[in-house]
């Protein structure tokens, strides 16, 4: 009766998409795949990205399932807004994440990164409706150095 | 030998800037006075050290260069700021087919400078912007309004300023809690089960005490070319926009309780039974924009047909947007309500412009996002350059290719 099973793409429970299915993997580009592979619970960039989005109810799924949540599925992403106003919502969201990482996680910037650069880089990911939370975590990992990181 | 060493040292000094000055000084000294045996041995030793250092640091240098490529004004970074999404439009008239088109948005900040503020610094940023909707059939574009221009904007975020300190394990309270909750058994729980855990509730209560609310603003000065997609109508707009964002994180605060925008959805969220009491969210407060423009109508035949006066006029504009969770099911699937309203009003418009209805524009869009990629959308009103009011209902289904 396998034919009666719905395609994994249409399962609402994102936890069932972890690990990613062959079909999803084919549809995912290499950069996204790398981001998905780097999503792990020993990487503070990943756990803090998920944690702060979860705290603010931007998403309401566990760490595993959060990996494949799209930006358009986050609570801030209102597609009825003009792109200019949505852009400011993304900028606010990025500025809040920046403050969270630096004050609540005691993260410091990697060399060459500053507040505006990090906020701009996160905003660019947040504005892309098809980007995944794991891809946001990759940008976070590039910009911030979290104390107590273990791999 | 001397020449070889000089070339080697100069080549390495080029590769490794921090040693450049020292290496060049030594090489120049050797060339001027004639090297002794000790000088040559010292130069060889320095060169060997430089080779070792270069070998060790080159990957880091390359990685650093690569990182800069991705965060500064390289062509890649400029392209990364472009967001394009294809969309389908329903037929604009009987007998016409549904149309295809795309939304695009481009926003690239090219300079940033801290202007004032220590705990909550304010930054000035210069951005190049473009946004709009393009239909492959220009006559079937329900939002035929493109905006391209430059923006100088000042933004500031007011949030938690207290620095949390790492404990003996090197982790702050948030890092420790998030890591714990990212591991078994929590990584197999639903979001609501995690929220109900003692670990998250204790952590979150403390977090709310430290930061019960936050505030963000962006004040932007714009120069923009507004047009329809064929540029047959176009005008320049110079103006100011103010975007405030306030969010209350304490669910017991007045901002949360009296967020009447969220009241209907606080009720609908109780239907699946996961929320047992009426709980409007202070973090689902609306997004706002207010602004004023000076508009120079350089090419607007419809307007000039009504009023031949080609002088610039002032226009106020506003936008409010609201998104809230309608309900959430146990499997994590969510129903979202999205809405946005845009308003443009010309100040001191001539009677002819008022009679033609060209002084005021309203546009409302709303959608209900259902599980399984189904959405119901509605839009009504007109944007600048639209000559008639339109009401458009849509039923959408998203495919992931």
Interface residues (C-beta under 8 A of the other chain):
Chain A: X9 X10 X12 X13 X14 X15 X27 X41 X42 X44 X46 X47 X48 X50 X51 X52 X54 X55 X56 X57 X59 X60 X61 X62 X63 X64 X65 X73 X75 X76 X77 X78 X79 X80 X81 X82 X83 X84 X85 X86 X87 X88 X89 X91 X92 X95 X96 X98 X99 X100 X103 X104 X105 X106 X110 X111 X112 X113 X114 X115 X116 X117 X120 X121 X123 X124 X127 X128 X129 X130 X142 X143 X146 X147 X148
Chain B: X64 X67 X68 X70 X71 X80 X81 X83 X85 X103 X105 X107 X109 X112 X114 X121 X123 X125 X129 X131 X147 X155 X157 X159 X160 X161 X162 X163 X164 X165 X166 X169 X170 X171 X172 X173 X174 X175 X177 X178 X179 X181 X182 X183 X186 X187 X188 X189 X190 X191 X192 X194 X195 X204 X207 X214 X216 X218 X241 X243 X245 X249 X281 X283 X284 X287 X289 X319 X321 X322 X323 X325 X328 X329 X331 X332 X333 X334 X338 X339 X340 X342 X365 X366 X367 X371 X372 X373 X400 X401
